[in-house]
Amino acid sequence: MIIVLRPDATKKQIDHIIEKVKKLGLKTMVSRGVERTIIGVIGEEDVLRVQPLEAFPGVEKVMPILKPYKLVSREFKPENSIVDVEGIKIGGKKIAIMAGPCSVESFEMLLEVAKKVKKAGAGILRGGAFKPRSSPYSFQGLGEKGLKFLMDVKKETGMKIVTEVMDTRDVKMVEKYADILQVGARNMQNFNLLKEVGLSKKPVLLKRGISATIKEFLMSAEYVLAAGNFNCILCERGIRTFEDATRFTLDLNAVPLIKQLTHLPVIVDPSHGTGKWDLVSPMSKAAIAAGADGLIIEVHPNPEEAYSDGEQSLVPYKFDAMMKELKAVAKAVGREL
């Protein structure tokens, strides 16, 4: 349920409404828009039947949110949310670019990639210190050592850091190093992890699960917002279908659809979505044309020797060429790169 306040509602009136709702055992979330302030009410709404909220000073109307995801919905917040990552804004006119290797392998390699992708126009460095792998015998990441490499490269280049956190026990540690906490596709419905990153003050990048519906995806984001963290970025990274010519099927239908349903920013991962480096550039262009707020791209100086996902990684000069081409697409749809 949402309580829509009058434009002239005072702070005293808003505080009074929140106090009354909390006394009924319900949780409130305040969204301040350009024209209106809205109070979202979470919990068993039946108890509100005994409390005539429309009669409270400052209240314009009370509306039910029909969708199962409440805080994520456009009903709760009609305006686009913009996630600010230390000055890099995701969800506005400028398209955010995250780029880097799938896995953090060494400081030297990471620094080399960071300098090249930054020069090409990326503002956020991606790199996995913890790697969820299908095989227990595959490279699992460098752990905290890899996080330290990411932090050292940030100090040298100024790039912001996005890296995956896989375990509730590691959230506090990853927070010390990362600017964005990534929840990977395999953990999209790890509800304890979603609650934990929801308690963080760091932005969260939530990837769509490999077989998840849009509804399931948005319900997972609801966990993050319900815990108090509204700085959530959604990522379409391909889903599993009967098609096996590509690693996954990159569902670009999801981009405009999700943006209709939610105020949260949406980015696309064409590297995992296709699994083929030569498909990354065309699908990046298509993602921007579809309305994506950003891209997350895998880049490696020597894909043949990559510890993971070399087949879908761009070499730096191809990433640079792609970035030049993307500028024209962004301009054509009224965006900036």
Summary of the structure (lengths in Angstrom):
residues: 337
radius of gyration: 20.9
end to end distance: 37.6
largest distance: 67.6
contacts: 1184
relative contact order: 0.12
helix: 40%
strand: 21%
